[in-house]
Amino acid sequence: MGPAELPEPPYYAVVFASTRTPGDNGYEETAERMVELGAKQPGFLGIDTVRGPDGFGITVSYWRDEESIAAWRRDAEHTLARKRGHDTWYESVAVHVAKVERRYGFTR
């Protein structure tokens, strides 16, 4: 699996950096559900995610505009997952929202 295939900018990126607590505690199932649910949201463009063996991970979701990001944040199931994350799954979390003005890369 490679990087998300995205349209030409501008668009928005939500960078979610986190450190997990020990144990799964239902995390994997919910994480998969959030990707599935997020992909159905209006304005969703794609996602890249990685987590290291030390529990530190970064997920970047890409959105057409800030309104789409706000609507995803208000989604009831996503709100419950965020609360469980704060209460159970994460030792620390940082979220950064950025407007992407340009992109470049290659595929061999």
N, C-alpha and C positions, 0 to 999 in steps of 0.2 A: 504494500500500500504506500502510495506516495502522497505528496502534498495535495490539499484540496484544489480542485479545478474551479477557478473563480473568474468572474467577468472582469472587464477592464475597470479600474478605479474611476471615480471614488466609491468607496463603501466603508463600512466600519468593522473593526475587529475588537472583540471582547477577549482580553487575555486573563485567564483564570489560573493563577499559580497557587498551588496548595501543597501542604505536607500532611500525609495521612496519619491517622492513629493506627495502632496495631490491630490486626484482625479484619475480616471482611464485614461482618455485621450487616449483610444485605447490600453492601456498597456496589458490587459489580452489577447485580441485577438492576439496581436503580440507575446506575450510570448508563447502562445500555438503554434503559427506558428513556432517559433524558435525551440521549442522542436521537433516538427514534422519534420522540415527541417534538423535540426542537426542529428536526428536519421538516416537520409538517407545518411549522409556523410561517405565516406570511412574512416575506422579507429575508428568510434564512437562505444563506448562500453556500455554506459549507463549514467543515470543522477539521481541525488538526489536533491530535492529542497524544501525549506521551507521559509515561510515569516510570521513574527509575526504581531500582531495587531498594533504595533508601527511603522510599515513600514520597519523594518530591516529584510533583508532576505539573505540567503546563498543558492547558487546553485553550485553544484559540478558536472561537466561533466567529463567523463572518456574517454580516448583516447588511442589507440594502441601505438602511437609514436608522437614525436614533429612535424613531417611533416603533420600528420593529423590535429593537432591543427592549424598549420599555414594555411592549406588549408581552414579550417572552418573560420578562421579570414578573409580570402580574399573573401569569398562568398559575392556576391553583395547584396543579400537581408539581410544578417546578418550585413553587413557594414552599410546599411541604418538604420537598427534597432538600432545599437550601437549609431549612430549619433542622432537619435531621443531620445534615452535614455539619452545621455549627455545633449541634449537641453531641454528635457521636463520631463522625468519620474524619474530621479534620483537626489537626493540631494547630495549623495556621492557614490563612487564606489571604490573598491579595487579588483584587480585580482592577484591571486597567481597561479603559475604553478609549480607542483611538480611531481617528479617521485615516484611512489609507489613501494616500494621494498618488502613489505609484507602486508598481511591483515589477519584478523581473526574476528570471530563473531559467532553468533549462531542464530538459529530459533527455537522457541518453537513449 
